[in-house]
Amino acid sequence: MDGDVLVSVEGRRLKLSNLDKVLYPSDGFTKGEVINYYSRIAPLLLPHVTGRPLTMRRYPNGVDGQSFYEKNAARHAPDWVRTVSVETPGSTTGAETLDFAVVDDLATLVWVANLASLELHIPQWTVAPRGGKHPPDRLVFDLDPGAPATIVECCRVALLLRDELAAAGLEPVAKSSGSKGMQLYCAITTSAADAPSGYAKALAEKLAAAEPGLVVAKMAKNLRPGKVFIDWSQNNQYKTTVAPYSLRARERPTVSTPITWREVERCRRPEDLVFTADDVLDRVDEHGDLFEPLLTEDPPKLPART
């Protein structure tokens, strides 16, 4: 399987290459297994990335090799891959706009996986059919532990956030980052692109004032050791967060995995919330899509600042 393989995916012709190439050396996890994972998880993953411009983090030589973020997909995308032009102020390319791929179907997801795009990153908004952006429909809190804090401390902060968000009429869901921390999301309705950042910042500052030994809301890294930074800035319209069910480029093929609140409450060791691709495929048979609340057609309004 070292050569090219032609496949048909939902009527689209694709050339897959180097399927035996090991991308996760510690587990012997190959490019073919990456494509297999994304193909099998697609029914749950696709609803969460559909309509969202994709930033790919590619590892052509595996997780031990150099990586790069790719936003401009048009130069090598098949003509059937949907692309959208998005403003990219401050881009390292010097371009004011770039053409992003939008993963709306299985064939596009397989094409992305074949590029060794291990990580999939998306914004908190979708693109409009005729161009431009819809207002944000997700509120996100990225919980980043400063060593020696771990995801165990993140879970404590997540429970505090859950109570605040629920009291405000929102329905938070949680996932591991697949790396060190975790994220909380809520489906929202808002007409202001900057409103989610403002709300998230105010709530982060409220918790930092109430729990100064556990929570920090400022970005300065010297404030983070032993605490959990609530990164409210991930709501910025120009930022992205790793997608649910995305692989991560860690030593093992871990996944950013939706988790139950019972799992959050019971977390005592970092290993309690580490899930590999195989684990996730088994989990969805038991739990289904724990992020399904984000797909509601009638999300609540983003509250006024807390």
Secondary structure, DSSP 8 states (H G I E B T S, - for coil): --S-EEEEETTEEEEE--TT-EEETTTTEEHHHHHHHHHHHHHHHHHHHTTSEEEEEE-TT-TTS--EEE---TTT--TTS-EEEEE-TT-TT--SEEEEEE--SHHHHHHHHHTTEEEEEE-SS-B-TTSSB----EEEEEEEEBTT--HHHHHHHHHHHHHHHHHTT---EEEE-SSS-EEEEEE-B-S-TTHHHHHHHHHHHHHHHH-TTTEE-S--GGG-BTSEEEEGGGGSTT--EE-TT-B--SSS-BB--EE-HHHHHH--SGGGG--BHHHHHHHHHHH--TTGGGG-SS--B--S--
